Amino acid sequence: MFAVHIFDVNAIENKKAIENIVVSAEIASVLLDLDSTDFPLLSEITFIDHELFNGDDLTQVRNELLKLELNTTDQYKKEFLEEIIKLVDLAQKMNLWILFDPFYEY
């Protein structure tokens, strides 16, 4: 499973993930193999490593997600991107991080 978390790097170890979205790898594949020219931050996301963004990077991640969402035709992937955008907005308000987690287990 693939998860996107609002993440508090300063929280106690087991309370770091504040809120998350969990989807199958098939849905999350919309975030993979993106062109680094068009999606400089999102293109860093892989299924082999975590990616963590905060601060000004969240604005850029949000803009890239909006652009990707506009170019996505699959309804499930589109909904996934819309949910991530909501998480990014909340993380910005809370001054927290967004973690892309390809190793999520229930």
N, C-alpha and C positions, 0 to 999 in steps of 0.2 A: 504494500500500500504506500501511497505517497501522501504526505501531509504538508500543509502550510499553517504555521503557528504564529500567533502574536506571542512574542517571546521576551521575557524579562531576564536579562543577563545578570541582574543583581539579586534576584530572588533566591530563596532557599532551593537547593538542588531539585527536589521533587515538585516544586511549584513554579517552575520557569515558564511552562506553556500556559498562557492565560486563556486562549481560545484557539480553535483550529478547525480546519476543513480537511477531511480525509477522502481520497478518491483512489480509484484503481490506477495502475500504471498506464493503462490504455488512455484514460481521460487526461492524466498528467502529461502524456506525451506531447500535448500542445505546447508545452514549455521547452521542448528539446529541439536541438539542432536549428536554433534560430540564428539568423545572420547577425554577426556582431556589429555591422555597420548600422543596421536598423534597430537592433535591440542590444545595445552594449552591455547592460546589466543582466537582462533575462537570458542572454546567450551564455552566461556563466553557469546556468542551472544544468545539472546532470543527474543521472541516476546513481552516480558513484560517490557523491560528496554532498555535504550540507552547504547551503548558501545562506548567509545572514546579512540583512540590510537594515540600516536605520538612518536617522537624520535626513539630510538632503537627498540621499540615495532613494528614500521612500517616494519622494516626489517623482523622481526619474522612473522608478519601478512602476508607479501608478500610470504614468504617461505611456510607458511601453506596454503595459497590460491593456490599456484602452485601445492602443493602436492594434495590438494583437487580436483583441476581442472583435474589433471592426472587420478584421480580415479572416475571421473564423466562421465557417458555415455549420459545423457540427453543433447542434443545440446543447448537448451535454458539456462539451468543452467550453462553449460560450458561457453557460451558466457557472461553470467552475471558475472561469476568469472573472466573471462579475462578482462572485463570492470572495475571491482574493482581493479585488479592488475594495470591497467593503472592509476586509481585514486590514488592508493598508491604511485606509482612512481612519479606522479606530486606533491602529498602532501610532499613527501620526498624532492624534489627539492625546493619547496616553504617553507620548514620548518613549515608545518602546520599539522593539525590533520586529522584523518579519523573518522567520526561519523557513526555508524550503527544505523539507526533510524526506529524502527518498527511502529512508530505512524505517519508517513508522510501522510499529506493531501494536495491535490492541492489547 
